[in-house]
Each structure stands twice: as structure tokens, then as C-alpha cells.
Amino acid sequence: GTVVLEQVFQIPGLGQLLLTAVEKRDYQLVQALTLLAGATVVLASLAADIVQAFMDPRVRLGRK
């Protein structure tokens, strides 16, 4: 999603950096950006689960 938006609106960012890295075959940078994106998704999901557990008393965090 971010790659398309950055290309359409000509905004420099990580998506454009990823596209440039792919074009130049910079595999280490592609791996690093992919790892960064994956870690961001995992951490955002974890944060959302924790916030939901605090806001909704019916949700428990692994306790029986």
C-alpha cells in the first residue's frame, strides 16, 4: 500500500526506498525493510491486543 501511495503522490519514504532497493538488487536492504515492516505489524498487533484487554474486562490475557 505505501509503495503505491508514495509513487502516486511522489512522497519519499520507506516504500520508495524499498522499490529502489529492488531495482538496484540490494538484497540486504530489501531484507532489512521487509523485517522492519513485519516487526512493525507484529508489535502493532500486540499493542492492540494489550489495549483491548485493558479496555474490555471480558478479555483475559492468558489466565483461566
N, C-alpha and C positions, 0 to 999 in steps of 0.2 A: 504494500500500500504506500509506504513512504517513498519508495523509489519512483513510482508513477507521479505522485504529487510534486516531488522535487523536480522532476523532469518537466512537467506541465507548467509549473509556475517559476521555473528557473531559480529555485532556492537551494543554496549549497547546504549539504548536510550529510548524515551518515549513509543515506540511501544512494546519493550521488557518488560518495566515496566508494561504496560497495560496487557500484556499476563500473566505475573507473578501474577498480582493482580487478574486476573480472575481465575487462577489456585488455588490461595490461598483463594478465595472467599472474597476478601477485597472489599466489595461493595462501601465503601466510596471513596476509591482510584479510582475505576473504574468510579464512577460518576464524580469525580473531573477531571480526564483525559478526559472524554467524553465532559464535559463542556468546558475545555480548548481547545480541538480540535474544537468544534463548534464555540466558540468565535473567535478563530483564523480565521476560514473560513469566518465568518461574517465580521470581521474587514478587512481582505484582500479584500473581495468583495467591501466593502465600499471604501477602499482606491483606488481600481482600478476604480470605478465609478467616484470618485473625480478627479483622474489624467486624465481620459478620458475627463471629462468635461473641464478641463483646456487646454488640447491639441487639442481638436476638437471644434471649435467655434459653430458648428451646434448643439451640445448637450447642453441642458439647464438643470439647476438644479432646477426643480420645478417651474420655472417662466413662465408666459404666455406672 
